[in-house]
Amino acid sequence: MTLGEFEYLMLTAAARLGDEAYGAAIRQEIEEATGESCSIGALYTTLDRLEKKGLIKTWMGDPTPERGGRPKRMVRVTAKGSHAAASFYNAVMRVSRGVGWAR
Amino acid sequence: MTGIRKQESGIRKESEIRWRAVERLSRLLERDEREAVWGDLIESHTSPARALREVAGLVVRRQAAVWLDWRPWFALVTIVVPLGFLLSVASRGFADSAASYFWLYVRTGEWAYFAVPGWRRDVIAVAATAAGNFLALAGWSWSTGYALGRLSRRAWWIVALLFGVVVVTATLPSTTTGIMGYPEAHFRPVGLFFSGIVRVAFVLWPAWFGLTRGRAQGALPASAIGVAVILIALTLLMAGSLEGSLVYGWGLVLPQPGPDGVFATADDLRPLWWISIVALWPVTFMVIEAAAARAARRAA
């Protein structure tokens, strides 16, 4: 399964967050890691794409007061998603060996 | 102090307007997604300006994705353009025809004439034709709206907007001043006004109801097939009026008297007979869909 860079970032952020993986949290995780802004448009359309590929599973969580009573779109990385992310990571590590910026 | 308060109030007002815009824009998203996005925006204390950008970006992406599907394009090519044009021309033609006959009878008639059987029969025939025309127009429009709602799905608002534009503007480059009684200068504004009312009441309004029904979940009830059969019968009865509304105002196809050489008799040539098929396309779609749903229910 071929992954895009942003898809890999999302899978990794969701995996790191575990049970607390949902839209806003993943977005914050990506923004902190990359130092770049992550738009809601990119986030939600990529979530759909990953779910269609079977790499994640999403569902609507319970509403919470800090979100004005709105529910979260919860995310869980599937086994297929973990495998795809691991393959992407390994490929990046292999191709980066010996280049100046890989320390 | 007053200056600072004014500034604060201005900022609050601007912020309110932006939030309202975000709220309106977010209605174009699916319900679950809208809720999740709103929750994310609230939780991350997003500014109204950024929220507006974010939601607009998501809406644009969603709409672009919808247009990758064939159905909205199919709705555009087979319904919005041909049916929008046809309903626009028909509504104007029916309105002008009814208005000019009404004017004719009001100008030349007297209550006493109703005692004359021939006069009475003429008035009843004209009134029945006008009623049949408007009823058929509403039926075509409802079924058109239904098919649009069914096919365009999340692109419904763009498709509906384009349909409205076609209905309102299609008759702009044409005129119906050739219809009898119409050239009267003092009658013309009434005729134009009436044409607008007919377009809203018998095209846009029923089409909106049809669109709402088409977007709703679930297939039409079996009774829809009955309604469709009535509409098909009505179309066959009113086919002459429909063809006539295209002939007048455009001059594309001249009315042709048949072998008897007399215009408006039964043997007149009908080069536009196929127009009724175009008008019935959304009804046909409706019938096929209702029949397929019924067959699926039986199979289940």
Boltz contact constraints between the chains, C-beta under 6 A:
constraints:
  - contact:
      token1: [A, 23]
      token2: [B, 36]
      max_distance: 6.0
  - contact:
      token1: [A, 23]
      token2: [B, 40]
      max_distance: 6.0
  - contact:
      token1: [A, 24]
      token2: [B, 40]
      max_distance: 6.0
  - contact:
      token1: [A, 24]
      token2: [B, 43]
      max_distance: 6.0
  - contact:
      token1: [A, 24]
      token2: [B, 44]
      max_distance: 6.0
  - contact:
      token1: [A, 39]
      token2: [B, 54]
      max_distance: 6.0
  - contact:
      token1: [A, 39]
      token2: [B, 57]
      max_distance: 6.0
  - contact:
      token1: [A, 40]
      token2: [B, 37]
      max_distance: 6.0
  - contact:
      token1: [A, 40]
      token2: [B, 54]
      max_distance: 6.0
  - contact:
      token1: [A, 40]
      token2: [B, 58]
      max_distance: 6.0
  - contact:
      token1: [A, 41]
      token2: [B, 57]
      max_distance: 6.0
  - contact:
      token1: [A, 41]
      token2: [B, 58]
      max_distance: 6.0
  - contact:
      token1: [A, 41]
      token2: [B, 61]
      max_distance: 6.0
  - contact:
      token1: [A, 44]
      token2: [B, 58]
      max_distance: 6.0
  - contact:
      token1: [A, 45]
      token2: [B, 61]
      max_distance: 6.0
  - contact:
      token1: [A, 60]
      token2: [B, 32]
      max_distance: 6.0
  - contact:
      token1: [A, 66]
      token2: [B, 43]
      max_distance: 6.0
  - contact:
      token1: [A, 67]
      token2: [B, 39]
      max_distance: 6.0
  - contact:
      token1: [A, 67]
      token2: [B, 42]
      max_distance: 6.0
  - contact:
      token1: [A, 67]
      token2: [B, 43]
      max_distance: 6.0
  - contact:
      token1: [A, 68]
      token2: [B, 42]
      max_distance: 6.0
  - contact:
      token1: [A, 70]
      token2: [B, 35]
      max_distance: 6.0
  - contact:
      token1: [A, 70]
      token2: [B, 38]
      max_distance: 6.0
  - contact:
      token1: [A, 70]
      token2: [B, 39]
      max_distance: 6.0
  - contact:
      token1: [A, 71]
      token2: [B, 35]
      max_distance: 6.0
  - contact:
      token1: [A, 73]
      token2: [B, 36]
      max_distance: 6.0
